[in-house]
């Protein structure tokens, strides 16, 4: 995958399908629908440190 738009809508969709999601403490966020990859401890600011994001993107046809 060469180009992917990491916008919050897509990151939220991916987060709902991610078995590695481990959210940091995010005040005011009470359920998984509000979570995003950017809330996950594995998010490094530009991608997933677990290298799991690309497989989810492909599964969800977001690429």
Protein Blocks (a to p, Z undefined) as FASTA:
>chain_A
ZZdcdbfklmmmmmmmpmkbccdddehiabfklpcfklpmkbgojacfklmmmmmmmmno
pZZ
